[in-house]
């Protein structure tokens, strides 16, 4: 008897949960990692997954309280992670993250640029201030922080940088998302350029490209049952994303399992951009 779509979806969700909770694999033992946007949603899930894999962590973001709460709950070597309260839209934010992380952790082996935000203003109504703020967070901060961290990694023999991109701006377009799409398309281009620039120094740079994933930014979708059903119907795997899905992909890029992979962007989207569901 064929499994129903509901049964398949439940099985997939169970597999993701089990993988996220499995403490047996520690491919990042002895490594250090910086996660921006680590105080909530996808960033917090990534931090927890890297900690379970054995990494020591520094979490960067605007809200010290939320970062501290996540840090206190991290397992293994992640417990008591370094908290870096910083506004990455400020010009000196990336420098502060880099210098403090190295000072507190001794070195940085892994950087995950997960901090980001959306903007739904129509293109003809966008202000320069809105554009500058989102550009600074979504693209300028990863650019400046990655450059500094890559140079540090190169001096230490290599490392891994993982950017969080989006299918919006790279593969799909949504009305009133022109600014967000432009910044995330830039993240994909940045990923390839940095991979070319630093590959010779054994610094790998890759990106994970989520579709709709349960987080603060997508709360309105998951709060509207009809909207959630409409979107879910477009996904080949019959469900929307969970933060653990993204965290597992980041772990792959951060770990030795991807030692011969750089300049790549992996869509973790349940088949949304590559299939047509009838």
N, C-alpha and C positions, 0 to 999 in steps of 0.2 A: 504494500500500500504506500502510495506517495505521501510524503509529509505535506501538511498544509503550510501556507505561507506563515501563519502565526507560529506553528511549531518550529519552522526553520528559523524564524526571527528569535524565538525564545532560546533556541540552542546556540545561536550566534552570540546572544547577549551573555549567556552562561560561560561560553568560552572566553569572552573578553574579560569578564569578572574574574575567572579563575586565573587567567594569565596575569592580570594586574595584581592578584593577591599571592601569587606563587613566590615564596621567598628563596627557593632553591638556587636560582641562577643569579650569580653576582659578577657579571662581566665587567663592572666598573669599579671593582674593589681597588682601593688605593688611588682612585681618580678624584679630581675636584671639578665641580660644575657650577656655573652661574646661570640662573634662570631669571630673566626679566619678566615682569608680569606674574611673578610667582605667588601672589597673594590670593588668587581666586581662579575659578574656572579651569580652563585648559592649562594655564601656567602652573597652578597648584597641583593638578593631576600629574603633569610632567615631573615636577619636583618630587612627588611621592614615588613615582616609578623609578626615577634615577636613584633615589635613596635606597629603595628596595634592591636595586642592582649593585649597591655597594658604594655609591659616590658620596663624598662630602660636599655640602652645598652652601651657596650664597644665594639669597633670594632678594631681588631688587624690585621696587615698586614705590608708589606714592604713599601708601597707607601703612604706617609702621605697625599698627595694631593687627591688621589682617595678616601681614607678613609674619609677625611674631606668633600668631595663632597657628598658621600653617607650619612654621618651623618647629613649634613645640610638639606637633602631632606627627612629625616625620619619623619613619622607622629607621632602625640600624644606624649607620654612620651619618644619616641625615639629621638625626635628633640634635637639637640645639644648633641648627643651621645659622650661619651668619645672616643677619638682617640688614639690608641696605636701603633705607628709606630715601628715595631720590626721585625728582621729577625729571624724567627723560626728555621732556619737551624743552628743558633748559639747555643752553648751549654747552654748559660744563657738566651736564648729567652723565654722559658716557664716560668722561674722564674720571669722575668721582667713583662710578661703579668699578671701573678697571683698577684704579689705584687701591681702593679699599679692599676689593676682593683679593688682590695679590698680597696685600699687607696682612689680611686676616687668614687666608687659606695657604699662603706660601707660593702658590702657583695656580693657574687656571688651565685645565685640560679640555674642558667642554664648555661651550657657550650656547645657550638656547635663547634666541630673541623671540620671546612670546608676548611681550607687552604690545598692546594695540587697541585701537578703538574704531568705531564706525562713524559715518556721517550720512544723514539722509536728506540733506538740503538739496533742492533742485539746482541744477548747474547754473541757471540764470540768476539765482538768488544767493549764490555762494559769496561770502566775503573773503577778503584777503586774510583776515585774522583766522577764520575757520580753516582755510586752506593751509596756512602756515602752521597752525597747531597740529593738524592731523599729519601733515608731511613730517613735522619734527618728530612725532611719536612713532609713526608707522614705518618711516623710511630713513630719515636722517639719523635717528638714534641707532638703528641696526648698522647703518653704514659706518658711523664714527666708532661705535663700540667694537664692531667686528674688526675694523682695521687695527685698532690698538691691541685687541686680544690676539689677533693673528700674528702680529709682530712678536708678542710675548710668547705665544706658542711656538713659533718658528725658532726662537732662541733656545727653547727647551726641548726641541726634537719633534714637535708636531702637536696636533690636537684636532678637535672636531667642532665645527660651528654649525648649528642647525637653526634655520630661520622658519618662522611660522608665516606662511603666505595665505592665500585663499583662492578658491575656485572663481570667486568674483574678481574680475579684472584679469584673470589668466585664461579661463576657459568659458566662463559664462558672464552675461551682463544682466544687471537688474536696474530698472528705472530708479532714479534718485540716488544712485550709488556711484556717480562719476568720480568723485574725489577719492572715496575709499578704493574703488577699482584701480585708479591711477597709482595710488601708493602701493597696493599689493602687487600690481604688475611690475612696479619698480623693484619690489623685493625679489621677484623671480630673476630679473635681470641682474640685480646685485649679487645674487647667489652664484650665477654663472661667472660673473666677472671676478669675484673674489676667489672662486675655485681656480680660475686660470692664473690669477696673480700669486696665490700662495701654495699651489700644488707642489711646486718644487721644494718647498720647505716642509712637506709632509703635513700641511694643514688642510684638512678636508672641509668643504663647505657644501651643504645640501639644504633642502627646504622640504617642509611638509605642508601640503595644501589641503586644509579641511574644507568640507562643505558645511551645511548647517549642523552645528554641534551644540549640545546642551551646555549653556554658559550664560553669564549675565547678559551678554550681547544678544543672545537669541531667546531670552526669557519670554518675550511677547509671543513668539511662535509656539512654544511649548505650553503656554497658558491658554491658547486658543485651540480647542480640540479639532475644530473644522479645518483650520489652517494647517495644523500638524498632520491631519489625515491627507489633505490635499498634497502637501509636500512629500509625505512618505510614499504616496502612490507613484512618485516620479523616480524613486530609488530602486534599483534592481534588487538590492538585498532586503527591501521591505521595512527599513527602519532608518531613522535619522542617527546622527553621530553622537557618541558619548565621549567625554574627555579622555577616558581610558584608551579609546581607539587611537587618538592622536598621540598619546603618551607612548604607546607601544611602537609607533613608527619613529618617534624621536629617539627612543632607546636604541633602535636598530642603527640609526645614523650615528649615534653617540658611541656605539660600542665597536669592538674589533670585528664584529660580524660584517661590517661594511667597510673594511679597511681598503678596498680597491674601488670605492664608490665616491665620486665627488662631482659637483656641478649638476646634481640631479634634483628634480622637484617631484615628489611623490604625492599624488592625489589620494587622500583618504576620505572617500566621498560616497561609499556604498554603491558605486556604479552610476552616479548621477550624471557625470559629464560624458561617459563613454557608451551609454546604452539608452535605448528608447523602450520604455516599459508600456505595454498595451493593456 
